[in-house]
């Protein structure tokens, strides 16, 4: 292991120490565990990446429906009812 220093706000450090005590581990161990958990998470695209992906498909597909802007909620409900009839019956 390599030794390093990290600075925390006083309130954050107190909260981390409390959590470490509750879990019966050192502050260092708590920070290592959470760091490893964060590193193991799959990559989350940034807002810019998401926008770039979305902008590539805008206007790419045609539904043939001319009033989608006005009736999108109606079409959404119809699609849900067609896919999950048992779910929509429970609501009624």
N, C-alpha and C positions, 0 to 999 in steps of 0.2 A: 504494500500500500504506500501511497505517497501522501505526505502530510500537506494540508492546505489550510487556509483561513477563510472564513465566511463571516460577513457582517449581517446581523439581523436587527430589525427594530426591536425595542425592548419588549413590547407586547407580544410580538411573534416568538421571540426567544422564550418568554415565559410559557406561552401556549405549547411550544415544542417540548420544553422540559416537562410540562405536565403530562403530555401525551406519552412521552418516553417513559415516565415513571409509571403511568397506568399500564403500559405494555411490558414493563419490567426490562427495558433495554436502555442502553446509553443513548445520549443525544446523538452521538456520532453514528451509532447503529441505525437509529431512526432515520436520519438523513440519508445514509447509504441505501437503506431499503426503498425509501421513496424515490430516490434518484434512479435506482435500478428499475423500479416500476415504470417511471416516466420514460426511460430510455427504451423499455420493451414495448411501449404503446406503438401501434401502427402510426405511420406518418399521417398527420392531419393536414390537408391542403389549406393554404392561406385563403383569405377572402379573394385575393387577386387571382389565384389559381382556379377557384370555383367560378368566378366571373368569366374567366377566359374559357373554361370548359363549356359553360352555359351559352356564351355568346357564339360558340362554334355550331350549336344546333338550333339557334333561333332562326325560324323561317325555313329550316331544312325539310320539315315534314308537313304534309297537308292532310287535314282531316276531311275536307270536303264540306265541313259545317260552316255556314256563313254567319251564324249568330252566336258563335262560341263566346265572344266577349260579353254578351248580355246574359247568356244562359249557362255560364260555366258551372254554377252550383247545381243546376238541374241535371246537366250531363254527368257531373261527378256522382250524384246520388244514383242515377240510372246505372252507371258503371259498377258502383258498389253493390247495388241490388242484383245485378246480373251475376256478379262474382260470388257473393256471399248471401244467398237468400235466407239462410238460417239466422244470420246476424240481424238483418233488417226486420224479420218477423218478431224477434224478441223485443224490439223497441216499441212496437205498436201496442 
